[in-house]
Amino acid sequence: MAQRLTEGPVGQQLVKLTLPMVWGIFALITFNLVDTYFVGQLGTAQLAAMSFTFPVVMTLGNLAFGLGIGTSSVIARAIGEGDMRRVQRFTTNSLTLALTAVVLFVAVGLFTIEPLFRALGAGPEVMPYIHEYMRIWYFGMVFLVVPMVGNSAIRAAGNTLTPSIIMTLSAGTNILLDPLLITGAWGFPRLELQGAALATVIARAIALVASLLILRFQEKLLSSQIPDLKETLWCWRDILTVGLPAAAASMISPISVGVITSFLAVYGASTVAGFGIASRLESLALIAIIATSSSIGPFVGQNWGAQRLDRVQLALRQSYLFCVGWGLLMLITLAFSSPFLTSLFNPDPAVVAVAARYLWLVPFSYGAIGIIQVSSAALNAMGKPLPSIVMTGIHMFGLYIPLAYLGSQVAGPTGIFTAAMVSNLLVGIGAFVWMRRLCQQSADSQPVT
């Protein structure tokens, strides 16, 4: 295994890392949109139920994402330092850590479906559908967490193509199964929301098998020796030093979305459904930004470990410029297409109006969202997760939720969406200034050679 990212043109390497991730993330977001489309055909209540599950699913998904960030950070820095035996130990023990986390969260999740979703504002008309979906989804959580952590380990080695292929395979399977299991096409049983959850579980199981095979036989990142308890615990400690704050920071956003969903629930199921569609379309619009933030982690990690701070600074500047440019492009695109796109998922005029309103306002801050995500990924890759969680906490709890509450009192859903735009812009500016100072301080303290 070579230090693949510490030499060569920075911009070219970032493009090579990002392009495969764009496709992989596009595939995953596409299957979410396909899920939303078929569920939307079942009715507004079912679509609202899936919208209520979105923040919970994203919270637990971001737990896995945080563990993956911790794994990627320690592995990338170990590669940069040239310690290959340590790389294998970290990779192997990251998977055992992921399995342990799954057992704990599934046990808690299955017993808290009713009180949790009632707290989010779900009413009796959607609660049966939520039960149908989440009971299956929780049991399949192992297929979400383990491959996500495994793919993070593969990306830490500078290989973003293989994880993208795995993501595409999983998403393609989900898209194929959706009409079969949700609507009962071609003689399959019509399972509706249960079918949507089951399709996701089967697709993730395929990703699990593929990622384990790649880790073992292609990248050779898995150790063939059974680690002792002491070694396992110190590996877990190092991974969790970055992973827990990263997971907490990642979980803040969907938790906040849950709070926002409860604000919107006051205005009825159509408002929640419109917000759910807009959130999924937003994920599609932010593909390139998400891919850039996913790619910056391995690059920064390896170069930080190798003390190539000049390359880190250049990579951040180029990534910020790209995010701002992409944000402007998506702003223009969604300004003209949001009503049409929304109506494809649900023709209810009330649902379309809410989603279109969101997609008129929030895209003004997409460039700032990119700066926030790239900065957070870079901080975690450097092994500095606390600034990332502080930034995310200020973003959501210090600005977004309070402003959204005030906005809802003044202007209803429009006030909530305006609060999202304003909080994104303020934190994006702060993240840019913070990262410039951090990089400069690190460069000034580096010994002269």
N, C-alpha and C positions, 0 to 999 in steps of 0.2 A: 504494500500500500504506500503510495507516494503522497507527498505534500503537494497536492494538485493545484492549489489556488494561491500559492505564495510567490509565483513567478508569472511573467507574461502580462499582456495588456489588460488593464483593469476593466475597461468598458467591454471588451470582447468577452472576457470571462463572465462578467455579470449577465451579458446577453445569453451566453451558452447555458448558464445556470437557470435563467429565468424562462426562456422559451419553452422547455419541456414542462415546467411548472404551470405555465399558462394553460397548456393543453390539459394537463391533469386536473387542475382546479376547474377548468371549464367543464370537463366531464362530470365532476362531482356536483357542480352547481346545476348542470343540465338535468341530472337525475332528480335533484330537488324540485326543479321547475316542472319536470314531468310528473312527479308525485303531486305537486300542487294542482296541475292541470286536471289529472284524473280524479283527485279528491274533490276539486271544485265542481266537477260534473255531477257529483253525488248530491250536492246541496250546500247552501250557505252554512248550515249548522255543522256539517262535517268539516267544511273548510275552516270555520272558526275554531273547531276543536283542534285541528292540526296547528293552527296559529297559536293556540294556547300551549301546545306541547313544544313549540319552537324554542322558547327561552330555556326550558328544562333540558331539552336535547342538546342545545348549544352549550349550556353550562357544563354538562357531563362530557360533551365532546371536547370542550376547552380544558377540562381536567386532563384528558388524555393528551391534548395539545401541549399543555404545560409540562407534563412528564416527557413528552417528545423534545421540547425545547431544552430541558435539563440534560437529556441524553445527548442531543446534538451539540450542546455547548461543551460538555466535558470531553466528548469524543473528538470534536474538531480541534480543541486546544491541545489534546493529547497527540493528535496527528501532527499539528504544527510543531510540537515539542519533539516529535520523533519517537514517542514511547508507544510502540505497537502492541506490546503485551498488555499494557494498561487499556488500550483501545478495546481489545477483545473482552477483557474482564468487565469493562463498563457496559458493553453492548449486551452481553449475556445477562448480567444482573439487572439491566434496565427492563428486560422482558419479565423476569420474576417479580420485579416491583410492580409492573403494570398488572400482572395477574392478581397480585395481592390487593391492589386498589380496586379492581373490578369486583372482587368478592364482597368487599365492604360496601361499595356503593349500590350494588344490586340489592343486597339485603335491606339497606335503608330505603331505597327507592320503591320497592314493591309494597312496603307497609305505609308509605306516605302519599300515595297517589291522591286520595280523596282530600285530605286537609291541605296539601300543597296547592292543588289546582283551584280549590275553593278560595284560598288566600290570593290567588292570582286573578280572581274575579269570574271564574267559570261558573255558569249557572246550570240548573238541572237539565236544560235542553241539550247541552253539549257534553255533560259529564259522562254519560254512558259511552260516547264515542272516544273520549279521552282514555277511559279504562281499556277499551278494546285495543287501542294503539300502544299504550305504554306498557301493558303487561307483556306483550311480545317483545317490544323494544328493549326493555330492561334485561330480559333473559339473553338477548343477543349482544349485550354490551361488550362482552369479551372480544367479539369480532370487530368492534370499533377501536378499542383501546390498544390491543396488542399490535395490530398492523400499523397503527398511527405511530407508535413508539418505534417499531422496527423500521418504518420508512424514514423516520427522522435520523436514525443511525446511518442509513444508507446515504442520505443527503449530506450528512456531516463529512463523509468521505469524498464529497465533491461530485457525487453521482446523482443528478436530479432526473435523468432520463428514465431510469428503471422505476423509481417510485411513481413517475407519471404514467408509465405503462400499466403498472398495477392499479393505480387509481382509475384509469380509463377502462380496464377490464372489469373492475368492480362496478363502475357506473353503468357501463354497457349492459351488464347482467341485470342491474336494477331496472334500467329502462325497458329491457325486454320483458321482465317479469311483471311490471306494473299493470299493463292492460290485462294480462292473464289472471293475476290474482286479485286485482281491485274490481274489475268489471266482469270477470268470468268469461273472457273471450276464449274462443277455440275449445269450448267444452270444459275449461278449468272451473273450479268452484268460485262463486262470487263472494269474496271475503271483505270487500270494501276497505275500511280503514285497517282492519287486521291484515288484509292483503298488502297494503302499503308498508306496514311494519315488517311483515314476513319477507317481502322482496328485499328490503334493506338488509335484514339479517343474513339472508342467503348470499347477497352480493358481498357483504363484509367478510363472510366466512371464506370466500374465494380469495379475497385480499390477504387474509391471515395466512393461508397456505402459501401463497405466492411470495409474500415478504419473508417468511421463514426460510423458504428454499433459497432465495437470493442472498440472504444474510449468511447462510451456511456455506453455500457452494460457489457463488460468484464473488462476493466481496470478502468472504472468509473472515467475517467479523465476529462469529460466534466461537467461543472456546469449547473444545471437546471435553474438557475436564470439568467435573462437578465441583463448584466452588464451595469452600467451607463456610460456616456461618459467619465467622469473623470477617472474612473477605467480602461476603455478601453485604453485611451491614455497613462497612465503610464505603463500598460502592454506592449503596443506597443513600448514604449520608451526602456524598459528593453530588450525586444526581439531584437529590431533593434540595440541596443548598440553592441551586438555581431553579429546579423544577417546581418546588412548592410556591415560591413567590411568583414564578411565571404562570403557574396554574391559577393562583389567586388573581393575578392581574387579568388573565384571559377569562376567568369566570365572572369578573366584575361586569364586563360588558353584557353578557346574556342575562345576568341577574338584574341589571338595570333595565334591559329590554322587558323582563318580566314585570318590573315595577311600572314601566311605561304602558305595557299591555293592560295592567290593572287600571291605569288612568283612562285608557281608551275604552275599556269595557263598559264604563258608565254610559257611553254613547251608543251601545248596542252591538250585536254580533256583526252587522255589516261593516262597522268601523274597524273592528278587530280583524275581520277577513281582509279588508282593504289594506290594512297595515301589514298583514302577513304576506300578501302578494307583493306589495312594494318592497318589503325586506328581501324577498327572494330575487326580485328584479335588480335590486341594489347589489346583491351579491354577484350577480352576473356582470353588472357594470364595473365592479371593482376587481374583476379577475386579475388584470395586469398588476394592480397595486398589491393584491394579496400574494401573487407570485413573486413580485419583487421583494416583499418583506420576508417571504419564505427563503428566498435565495441569498439574501444578504447575511443571514445567520451563519451558514457554513463558511462563506468568504471571510467575514469578519473574525470568526472563531479561529480559523487556521492562521490568518495573518496576525491576529492579536497574540496567539501563542508563539508565533515566529518573530514577534517584535517588529513587524512591518507596519508601523502606525501610519506612514505616508500613504500606503495603499488603502488603509481603512478610511482615512479622511477623503481620499479621492472617490472611493466607492460610495460613501455617504452623499457627497455633493452630486454625483451623477444620478443617484437614486432619487434624491429630492427633486431634481429638475424633471426627471421623467414623471414622477407622481403628480406634480403640478400640471404638466402638459396633458397627461391622461385625464386628470380631473376636469380640465376645461373641455376636452373632447366629449366626455360623457355628459357634462352639463348641457352642451348644445344638442347632443343626440336625444337625451331623455326629454328635453323641453318640448320637442316636436312629436315624440312617439309614445309617451307614457299612457295617454288614454287608450290608444289602439292596443298596446301591449297588455294592459290590464284587462281589457275586455276579452282577450283570448282565454283568460283563465276563469273569469266569471262575468257574465254580461249584466249582472245587477247594477243599475245606474248608481246606487248609493255606494256600492263597493268600488266601482270605477272612480267615482269622484274623490273618495278618500285616498286611494292609491295615487291618483294623478296629482293631487295636492301635495302629497309627500314628495313625489318625484319632481315637482317643480321647485321645491324649497331646498331640500337637503343636499342635492348635487352641487350647490354652490360651495360646499365645504369638502368635496371629495379629495382635492389636492392636499388639504390639511390632514384628512384621514390617512392618506398615504405617508405623510411625514411622521405622523404619530406611530403608525405600524412599523415603518422602517427603523425608527429610533428605538422602539421597544425591542425589536428583534436584535438590533445591534448591541444594545445594553445586555441582553441575556447572553448573547454569544461571547461578550467580554467577561462573563461571570459576574456582572453587576446587576442583579435582578431587582434590588430594592428601589433604585431610581425609576425603573419601569413601573413597578406597582404603585409608587407614589404618583407618577404621572397619570396612570390609569384611574387611580382613586379620585384624584382631583377632577379629572375629566368627567367621570360619571356621578360620583357622590357630591362633589363640590360644586359642579356646574349643571350638568345635564338634568338630573332628577329635580333639584330645586327650581331651575328655570322652567322645566316642563310642567311642574305643578303650578307655578305662577301663570305660565302660558295657558294652561287648561282653564284656569279661572277667568282669564281675560278673553281668550279667543277660541276655546275648545280645542279640537284636534289640530287646527292650524297653529295655535300657540305652542303646542307640544312639538310639532315639526320644526317650527322656527327655533325653539330651544335647542334642538339637535344640531341645527346648522351653526348657531352662535357658539355653542360649547366646542364643537369640532374646530372652528376657526381659531378660537382663543388658545386651545391646548396645542394645536398644530404650530402656531407661532412660538409658543413657549418651548415646545420640544426642539424646534430648530435652534433656538438660542442656547438651550441647555447642552445639546450635543456639540455645538461649536466650541463652547467653553471646555467641555470635558475632553474633547480631542486635543485642544490646544494645551491644556494642563498636562495631559499624558505625554504629549510630545516634548514639552519643556522639561519634564522630569526624567525623560529617557537619557541614559548615559551616552555621552558623546564617544563615538568609536573612530 
